[in-house]
Amino acid sequence: MANRRTLKKEINALVFDIIDECLYLQEHHDDKVHDAEALIEEVVMVYNELIERINKGKNKADFSSVRNEFYEKSELFSEKLNAISV
């Protein structure tokens, strides 16, 4: 299991990659602006929730549950991003 710092870095990397791709879509595809904005809002909400749970976490089980949810959400966000990109 990774420590708190590593888990935060992994979450940050994914969130910023998704936001970057959404911003690209907004700049280059006028018809995708609304969908990209909605995805950005959803990603930021999940990011805030996960970081809050990490900060409140006390033991290995807390971090494990955050990591599992992070992987589930990352797959969901990737699917949504792919759907928008088409």
Summary of the structure (lengths in Angstrom):
residues: 86
radius of gyration: 14.1
end to end distance: 35.9
largest distance: 45.7
contacts: 232
relative contact order: 0.18
helix: 91%
strand: 0%
